[in-house]
Amino acid sequence: MNIERQIEFDKVKDIWADLAITDCAKEKIREATLYFSETELKKQLRDTTDARFLIEKLGTPPLQNITEIKEVLLIVGKGDCLTPYQLERVERVLVVMKRLKDYLARGKMYQNSLAYYDENLDELSEFTAGNISKKSTTKIMKAKTGKSGTICKENIRMM
């Protein structure tokens, strides 16, 4: 008999997946397996304890479903144009990243090991620290649009 079904871990994973925000997180939860290594189990327990401590001290982390950004990255990678809606999605992702970095920075004052995960986040200071000048914002807003109301990277030159 399957151990996961015997101890009803499959039911736990279903409940856990229902609480996840993104489809990617739900898939990772469904792929989760039992730990048979004591050292790996202790590491996971320590991470869980640290995460719970952060939530108790700082509240729920600022998470948001950012799956739409994958589509935007593919479009930008091809050199195609972004729609205003897609640009708004990019803005939201940048805001979420800044809030998450701030959340993790506050967690460092508690010497929580999970708070140092912010070092693995891409540096977005050019955008997230409010360093976008009014001149740049104006240029973006006045940028000529391509077909179907899209903003093309060719239309936004050196800012």
Salt bridges, closest charged atoms under 4 A:
GLU4 OE1 - LYS13 NZ 3.06
GLU8 OE2 - LYS11 NZ 3.45
ASP10 OD2 - ARG5 NE 3.90
GLU38 OE2 - LYS42 NZ 3.31
ASP47 OD2 - LYS43 NZ 2.70
GLU56 OE2 - ARG52 NE 3.07
GLU68 OE1 - ARG89 NE 3.54
ASP102 OD2 - LYS98 NZ 3.09
ASP118 OD1 - LYS108 NZ 3.26
